[in-house]
Amino acid sequence: MDSGRLAQHQYQAYREWSENLPIVQDDGGTRKYRHREPKHIFGDYFVRAVLDSLNARNISLARASSYLDGLKINDLHQLEQYYAGV
């Protein structure tokens, strides 16, 4: 019935070993270029179409944000500045 199972002492040794492993802190990525991600995901043509619609007031800022992968409003303004400089 216990075929293929670990013995209790082996399992307890494993639990003690796993609890003593060091916890690696991941700093995560940077959001420095988050505003450029929609261009890489959707392409230049789509991003320009959304920004043109936003500037023509055909869509709201919130709608443009949702079209561009949930981009935060601050990042959306940075994207507009990025395209204005390109």
N, C-alpha and C positions, 0 to 999 in steps of 0.2 A: 504494500500500500504506500509506503514512503519511498518507493523506487524513484530515482531521479531527483530527489529533494536533498537540500543541504542539511547537514547535521546542525543542531541548535548551536553548538559551540562555534562552528564555522560561520554561521550566519551572524552571531554576536560579534565575532572577530571582524567580519566585514563591516558591520554597523559602526564599530569603534574606529576602524580605519577610515571610513568615509566621513565620519564626523570630524576627524582631525586633518582633513585635507585643507590646504589654504584656499581661501575664497579670493578669487581673482576679481579685482575691481576693473570693470570696463569703463573707460572714460567716455565711450560713445563717439559718434562722429560730430563733426562741426556743422553748423547750419549756415556757414559763411556763404555758400553758393546754392542754398536751397531755392532761391528765386530762379535759377537757371534750369532746374530739373524738368519743368514742363516742356521746355524746348527739346530736351533729350528724349522724353517719354513720348510726346505727341507729335513732335516735328515743328519746324519753323512756320509752315503755312497755317496750321491750326492755331498756334499761339498768336500769330499776327491777326488772324480772323477774330479771335476772342478779344484781343486788345482793341482792334478797330471797332468792334461792336460796343465795347465798353466806352470808348471815346465818343462814339456817335450817340451814346445814351440809349442804345437798343436793349441793353441788359444792365442789371444792377451790379454793383461791386461784389455783393455776396454771390450772385450767380456766376460771375466771371471767376471768382475764387473756386467755386465748386467745379466748374469746367476745367480748371487748371490744377487738378489733383488736390483740392482742398488747401491751396496755397493761402497762407495767412495774409491779411491785408497789407501789413508792412512789407512782406516779401513781394506782394503783387505790385506795390509801388516801385520797389527796386527792379522788378522785371520790366516795368514800363520805362524806367530810366535806362536800363540796360539796352532795350530796343531803341530808345531815342539816341543813344550813343553809337549804335552799330551802323 
